[in-house]
Amino acid sequence: MKEDENQKENPLKGNRRHFFSQLSVGIGSLALGSLLIPDLFKGGNAQPLTQPLGIPHFAPKAKRVIYLFQAGAPSQFESFDYKPTLRKRMGEDLPESIRNGQRLTGMTAGQDKFPLMPAATNFKQYGDSGTWISDYFPHIAKIADDITVVRSMHTEAINHDPAITFFQTGSQISGRPSMGSWMSYGLGSENKNLPSFVVLTSRGKGNSQGLYSKLWSSGFLDSKHQGVLLRSGKDPVLYLNDPDGISRSDKRHLLNEVSQLNKLHHVETGDDEIESRIAQYEMAYRMQMSVPDVMDISKEPESIVKLYGEDCQVPGTYAANALQARRLAENGVRFIQLYHQGWDQHGNLPNAMAGQAKDVDQASAALVMDLKQRGMLEDTLVVWGGEFGRTNYCQGKFDPADFGRDHHPRAFSIWMAGGGIKPGLNYGKTDEFGYNVIENPVHVNDFHATLMHAMGLDHEQLTYKYQGRRFRLTDVAGNVVKDLLA
């Protein structure tokens, strides 16, 4: 009885016992075990988990994530949350009963009035789902039945840096591992010649908030789990190529010698980060051959160029990065993070947001359609959204032709597609002013828990012990939003 209880309490012990009872104990068994569960025999400072690393906790719906992060926070009122009441009551002061003492930024805290401002563009319903989408996004409107719009997102952070840090790492304070790093840590890589976590950035014409490497950092996890930033141009990864005069065989010989020195140093110190360094050197060597091939879109057919738009042929654009994301996904990259800057419309929103939307609309929809036609959408989870929402009142002067919206963390919209998420769903609801969530709230922690669940990970079980406590992406909160799952 005690044996059965122990097995229930610690599945890893049960799995190992079953593993060794079914195989002859010998060199062959040990070798097979180390291949199936790379960390099973690892010594040093490895932290035991209830589930072996590299193996999902349960059958995953998604094998990979492509996160289209719209940095700067696009307005939900000009995208996916249609509020006709704002047009009916345009110019009226936001009722205090609705605002209810909500924290404001320093940019609008001094305003005497908070005049309601309707959407700068029109909305229509699309697809069998009847999803309301603004005229700024005509291409995304075509995939209305493939996406799920979540209109009830909320967060605590009201300024860009803590808000984007929270979305990417599960904490408003810098230093925690990013989402992609947690995925790499828990699931490993599908392609030994490419990183499991890749980052691509692009910049729109609008006001841009900064992007920092802390957003794709591995934090206190091994550095091999950090995101690799791929740049536009002939050198996608800085310092990856060899200097002139160094041949491939010279590089191989150098790595072998450096590896021997690092292994001796590891024996002396027991520092596991040295093993990560060895692995990174080897990865860089393999990437010298694999990255140029993956980044070369010259062989893509004209139909794909037409689907994503002509900008996909211009390195560094959002469209080019979206196409690269599909190519990386095809080649086994686990987590692909795109950042597109320029969504911080505190002024001139009608013109600025229209331009920003045009930058991303066609390529975002094309990515979903491209994955779907290749049979990849069902196991690729695509996410589109920013770090918080925008106010329903205008910032500064009241001018329907030239106005801005301030930060609003209490309610905003994102959309998701594929990877085990129900298609054509409109989830959550805000009040008639679009200010507060009144149905099915989804917190950032809930979003993270759901994302991990789609990847076959229990967010409460994937932990790492650091400085005396066990950390996880969702910290001490988060619930899987099961209504979103197919």
ABEGO torsion letter per residue (X at the ends): XAAAAAAAABAAAAAAAAAAAABBBBAAAAAAAAAABAAAABBEABBBBABBBGBBABBBABABBBBBBBBGGBBAAAAABBBAAAAAABGBBBBAAAAGGBBBBAAAAABABBBBBBBABBBBBBEAAGBBBBAABAAAAAAAAABBBBAABBBABABAAAAAAAAAAGBABBGBBBAAAAAAAAAEBABAABBABBBBBBBBABBBBBBBAAAABAEABBAAABBBBBBBEABABBGABBBBGBBAAAAAAAAAAAAAAAAAAAAAAGBAAAAAAAAAAAAAAAAAAAAAAAABAAABBAAAAAAAEAAAABBGBAAAAAAAAAAAAAAGBABBBBBBBGABBABGAAAAAAAAAAAAAAAAAAAAAAAAAAGAAAABBBBBEBABBBBABBBEBBBAABBBBBBBAABBBBBBBEGGBBBGBBBEBBBAAGABBABGBBBAAAAAAAAAAAAGBBAAABBBBBGGBBBBAAEABEBBBAAABX
